């Protein structure tokens, strides 16, 4: 309690859209990856950085975070505590990418690149629409 005010710290995972509708107001994190993959042909080349089969990604829907904060914030035992609002068994990076690819109808080809090359590659993928290359404005 800072200055005598009761406080609880909430630490959500990566907050994504609504769990039912998918609606979101921000398009970063996994949405950036989805847009990157969508700009590619049926075989989507995805840079592999780090241990994609071991690194876990805790994505949590915004309605879960809102409900958890609402429920926990009224409990006296939450005062002065930190609550991790995360998935108990989050998927690996590979599982998240495979799920996005599945929804987009893409097959992933993993390419192992150093981080510097990955950053350059992700920002330079052209948009493919119905087999025609269209330059992106990014």
N, C-alpha and C positions, 0 to 999 in steps of 0.2 A: 504494500500500500504506500504509494508515493503521496506525500502531503496529506496523509490520513484518508485518502479516497480509495475505496475498494476497487481493485483491478484484477482482471483475468486476461491472460495472453492466449490468443488463438493462433495456431500455426498450421494453416491449411496446406495441403499439397498444391499441385498446379491446378488452379481453378479453371474449369472448362464450362461449357454451356449447360443448359438445363438437362436433367437426366431423362426427361420424357420427350422434349421437342428438339433438343440440341441447340436451341436458340442461344446466342451469345452477343455480347456487345464489343468484344475484343477479339482480334484475330492474330494472336501471336502464339508462341509455343507450339503445340501440336497442330494448330491451324496453319501456321507457317509451313510446317512439314507437309501437310495435306495439299496446300496450294503448290508447293514445290513439286510434289509428285503428280499433281493434276496437270501441270504444264508439260508433262512428258508423254511419250507414246505408251503403248501397252506394256512395254518392258521399261520399268522405271529404274533408273540408276540412282542409288542412294549411297552417299558416302558413309562408310562405317568408321566411326570415331570411338575409340575406347572399347570396352568389353560389352558389346551389344547384347550378349547372352547373360550377363551378370548384373549389369546396371539396371536398377528398377526405377520405374517412372510412376510416381503417385499422382494420378489424375483424379480429381474429385469434382463432381458436378456442383454447380453453384447452389442449387436448391438444397443439397446435402449440407454444404457449409453454412448456409443461412439457417437451416433448421437446427443444426448442431449448436451454433452460437446462441440461437434463441433458447434452446433447452438448457444449455449449460450456464448461461449468464444469470439465470434466476436461482441457481443452487448456491447456498451459503458455502458449501465445501469447494466450490470453484474459485472463490476469492483467493487471490495470491498464487493461483496455480497456472500452469501452462498446459494447454490442451493441443495435442497434435491431431489435426483433422485430416487424416490420411487413410488410404486403403490399407487394410491389415495384411494383404498379400498382393502388392502391386505388380503389374506385369513388367517384363523386361523391355528394354528398348526395342529389341527385335519383335516382340509380340505386339507392341504398339504400332510399329511400322507395318507389320503384316496385317493388322486389323484395318488400318487406314487404307492400305493397298487393296484389300479385299472389297471394301466399300466403294473404291474408285474403279474396280475392275482392272487393276494393275498387277503385274508380276514384278517383284523386286529383284534387282541385281545389285548385290552389295559390292562396293568398290572400296578397298582399304586405301585411304589417303591420309597424309599428314594434315593436322588441323588447319594450317595456313592454306593449303590447296583446297581443302574442303570449303573454307569460307569463300574463296574465290569461285569455286565451282557452283555453289548453291546460289550465288547472286547472278550467275550468267546463263541459266538454263532458259532456252527459248520456249515460247508457248506453242504447243501443237494442238490444232483444232481441226478435226476431220481430215487428218493427214497433211494439212497445210501448215507450214511454219509461219507464225505471226510474231513479230518482235514485241517484246513486253516493254512497258514504259518504266520498268524498274531499273 
